Amino acid sequence: MRRVLAGALATSVVAALVAVAQVGPGAAAADDPVVVVTSTFEDATTQGWAPRGGHAVEVGTAVAHGGTHSLAATGRTQNWEGPTLDLLDEVDPGTRYELSVWVRLAAGEAATQARLSVERRTAGTPSYDQVVSGTDVTADGWVNLRGSYTLAADVDFLAAYVELTSATASLHIDDFTLSYTPLPPIQTDIPSVKDALADHFEAVGAAVEPAQLLGNHGQLLAKHFNSLTPGNQLKWDATEPTEGTFRFADADALVAFARANGMAVRGHTLVWHQQTPAWVFRDAAGADMTATPANKALLLARLEAHIRAVVGHFGDDIGVWDVVNEVIDETQADGLRRSRWFEIAGLDYVRTAFRVAREVAPDAVLVINDYNTNVPAKRDRLHDLVAQLRAEGVPVDAVGHQMHVNVQWPSVAETEAMITKFAPLGVDQQITEMDISVYTDNSQSYPTPPAEVLLAQAHRYRDLFEVFKRHSGEISSVTLWGLADDNTWLDSFPVTRKDHPLLFDTRLQAKDAYWGVVDPSQIGGPTTTTTTTTTTTTTTDSPPPASCAVSYDIAGQWQNGFQGSVRITNRGTAPIDRWTLTWHYANGQRVTQLWNGAFRQSGGQVTVDHVGWNHLIPAGGSTSIGFLGTWSGVNTKPTAFTLNGLACRLG
């Protein structure tokens, strides 16, 4: 029996709609799941399920997912009402559980969305964790809500429940399971990542949540890293959810672990346009702020009070702070993101944040942090802002490059240019949130990532870390945005699918990506094993004769917009001078901004001409262009490219 007792630490959720145990190079074979709880309702009882609120629950035979019975919840009057099951005696802290339940609406109910959530209480204070986010559900068929949950510490109440967006719809649930898969021991006979990179960087870290301090996860963290970043526990919504009321328990647990294991801590983040409570941007009367002098003064006063309280609480335990995060929008004329911070206070919010942080922590390294800093337009805007702030005396000590990238993007040249751009400013540089997605566009999804994709990922880690090591005089630290593939934000962003972007797999075993960082000679080599059968397919088709090759990648995609890159490789024996590249969009996409080239578009036809610095592509060499675009409906990749009128090979 699993007994969960009251305690001081907070809990954390690790959520993904679908959790897939990866089996690949270096991974141990997956053990059979251990089923802790099942609810089939075939004995015509509720099997411990109860109403969460004033509604009714009853077992019946009107519909069933498996067998002949299911549980109905009727008479609901609140969104949060729904069937709930006590799990207090079933769940151990630090174990990653899989929860699965089948849901459908009662006959005649209009379509809505269902969520699977967990309520936990510590010393009587409730907290709510979403295991599966809003999922479409109807009365026409069963929908599976499946997700993962890890309890980070002891609690005195724990229950799972199903809720609906609709406040009144009746629903059925069936075939609930709570299970876990035992993890193998971590590998203790392989080099530590921090030791392999000790000659190059002061700190090698991972972003973690409190649950990852326990068991195998804590062992893996302590073995391989000498720095940690609280993934969410230092953001404004976690530390000051209501004005003047501060919560530090979650962050304190992470800092205590770091102190006990001789690790540094990166503070992430003091000011961001996301995860900031709504009250911060409300005026003295409680209305949404407008850009007035009084509101600006109030907002900056709140910012100062927040930073003094948060940074002051941790003192010397946190030696690096991401003071402001993601302030650049390269599509704006001045390059600054039109966040609520900027709309109300202009650039003074950045100046204030750094000034106050320096006053409270005079010895800390103060960082301005952003993503896509390898994109020339964004890189240059950030460079100019840092130069301006430092000229004004604003204490910006370091630039943080997030490096959320994928197996094909960015290129080594783009990454190197990112670092060399900032070197003349004399600032420290840090790689702050690195992961390498196995996906290159939003249409891809792998039940298990192909071996060749994982090898490409390993080589990408190898190549990028070689760049970092070449510039270790400018880069003080490298941080991975996660510990292992079992818990990554990329499982739900930009779309929901299982990603595998880190050095260790879902079983906490070293991947080829690990060897790409620690010892590239071992990629795919004898020190890694596989439990899958590899099939080699041989084809007699020759590649099409072409003196050029073109790869087209979608680096990121969002509603009505996307970012892409095109790489041109000269496969011939003579240089290509003064090139012009063309392709055709079949779905109405439009290029709106392009760098490293001059473009024009007529209908679906895109034409890109060289610019002065990249007019020559030497034999065997390559050049890349990047761009922003719009799309609607579908965003399929072009299927043909021509360079100076000649067809190029794809890839």
C-alpha angles and dihedrals in degrees: 000000000000111000120194116198132195115271146158104255124090126237133240136204126225106196136184130152092226123023116197122186106227120224113190144112110343094005124126117233112270115257120224113273117256109229111216101174134014129181117190098149090217091133088062092244129111090244092219098316114134138179116273097216132351099322128102133251123200137166116237145153101238090110135354136186094205126008117353106297139069137168118256125203112201138168095041117169102171132054092234094054117104143112114311135190127203110236100171095114094041107055130073122201114253096025118114109227130195116220120194131175134164117228137185135161123251117261113287097018119132118245116272139149130276130206133195111216143167128223118203131178131200117189088346095305112124126218128182127215123191111221097177119019126221110317125183113254132177141175091253101075149350123280123198118227106197128168147137130257132186122188110215101197146357118299135179097225132031129168139158120221143176119228135176137218086232114078096209110029118119117226145186128223129191144168100024117181134183113194144150136201115225113239122229117237115278115259108264097175097068127085118270114248091227091054094048090055099035094108091057111036136035092217135024111186151167133216110239145172125226093262090063092064090073134081120333093353092057091047091051092048094049094046099050108028137052096190135047135194121206101235097210109346097094098046118111097255090054099044103035110017091161126028113280095359111109130193120195105156096106094045092043089058091054093046091048090052091050092049092049092050099042094250131146121232128223112207110224117212142347101170126024136147090234132058091026114134117247092240091070090069098043121102128233090278093051096254124127109276123254124197101276129137090246093052092046090053091048093048094049090047090054090048092051093047091049095050093045091052098043100039091039092053093059099036114171093354089085114050100174128047131189090218098182126014131204101350097151127094108173092194091068118089091239094037095240126129113246094229123154086258092058096040091057104030107018116210090331091088089064092046091048094048094053094042094052094043090054091050093051097039107025093172099045124105108243116211137195105208131197145155131240090028087149089068105095097224093051094039092054094048091051091046091053092048093050091048090050095048094047091048087055091052095254105152101239103159101173146015118227119212108198096199100199094168140148140233092275105029140102111021124233089248092054091049093049091048089053092058098041091050092066099038095088090057090067094230127139114250127213134187098223113173110016124173132144114219118214088220127080098188140016095256094068126092128163124198083204119004112250116252092242091055092052089049090050088051091051092051090048090053089048094050096045094046089051087058091048092049092049087056098039088126088069099033119068101177145015122205127188115217094234141007103242141350094266090077118034132140088223090074087079104022132108086354133352112269136112111274127189105201105145141075097259126051130233089278091053092249124138116266129201084264087066091054090048087065101033104035117351091192088073096056105128088352137131095283091066124067133193133209094200129084114245117214119201116207119201122199129190093209111115119220113260112268108255137145092217139043127203129197119193118197135180105217096185139353133197138164106315093344142076143172121227142176135202124202120199118200124192106223094176133091097244129061120261111228129194097002132195120197125197136186137163130232115214098191106052098266116163129205109225102174133012135183132200090029146044114250141191129179131204113183105312094338115105120192122189123188126198121256128220099274098047104034092116123063108186122217107284091009132113144203132201137213128194132200149172121232147171129239140175130196100354134007106204120174121251113261101206137040133185127200115200088343096308124112116249130212117249118242 
